């Protein structure tokens, strides 16, 4: 039973880790877009980019407790 619990927790942690990696990549992309837009401020070359809404999904920060 202990091995099954450990396997379940490892799968859960891997899923959480993958989710967080995707979130970090998405946030990094948004930050780059915002910085590019900020650097272009004052020029007429490009219209200002609308600031995207930040998506904060429910995540379990208490990963060690069940």
VMD Tcl script that draws the C-alpha trace (Angstrom):
set ca {
  {0.00 0.00 0.00}
  {2.88 2.35 0.81}
  {4.26 2.00 -2.71}
  {0.85 2.80 -4.22}
  {0.57 5.94 -2.10}
  {4.09 6.99 -3.04}
  {3.39 6.39 -6.75}
  {0.17 8.39 -6.49}
  {1.97 11.28 -4.77}
  {4.78 11.22 -7.33}
  {2.28 11.42 -10.19}
  {0.50 14.26 -8.40}
  {3.76 16.15 -7.84}
  {4.84 15.62 -11.44}
  {1.51 16.98 -12.66}
  {1.83 20.00 -10.36}
  {5.41 20.57 -11.51}
  {4.40 20.41 -15.16}
  {1.52 22.79 -14.51}
  {3.86 25.25 -12.77}
  {6.40 25.02 -15.61}
  {3.65 25.90 -18.07}
  {2.47 28.78 -15.90}
  {6.01 30.17 -15.60}
  {6.47 29.91 -19.37}
  {3.17 31.69 -19.95}
  {3.98 34.44 -17.44}
  {7.44 34.87 -18.97}
  {5.88 35.29 -22.38}
  {3.42 37.89 -21.07}
  {6.22 39.75 -19.31}
  {8.26 39.84 -22.53}
  {5.23 41.19 -24.41}
  {4.70 43.89 -21.80}
  {8.37 44.88 -21.84}
  {8.39 45.08 -25.63}
  {5.27 47.27 -25.50}
  {6.82 49.44 -22.78}
  {10.01 49.88 -24.82}
  {7.93 51.05 -27.80}
  {6.02 53.68 -25.80}
  {6.30 57.10 -27.34}
  {6.85 55.78 -30.85}
  {4.18 55.70 -33.49}
  {5.53 52.51 -35.04}
  {3.18 50.25 -33.13}
  {-0.10 50.87 -31.32}
  {0.01 50.11 -27.58}
  {-0.69 46.51 -26.66}
  {-3.55 45.99 -24.28}
  {-2.38 44.53 -20.99}
  {-3.55 40.90 -20.81}
  {-5.52 39.74 -17.83}
  {-3.56 37.58 -15.42}
  {-5.02 34.13 -14.91}
  {-4.48 32.79 -11.41}
  {-5.83 29.23 -11.33}
  {-6.44 27.38 -8.11}
  {-3.30 25.54 -7.12}
  {-2.57 23.42 -4.13}
  {0.35 24.97 -2.26}
  {0.03 22.41 0.51}
  {1.38 19.61 -1.64}
  {2.63 17.54 1.28}
  {-0.72 17.24 3.02}
  {-3.73 15.20 2.03}
}
mol new
graphics top color blue
foreach p $ca { graphics top sphere $p radius 0.5 }
foreach p [lrange $ca 0 end-1] q [lrange $ca 1 end] { graphics top cylinder $p $q radius 0.2 }
display resetview
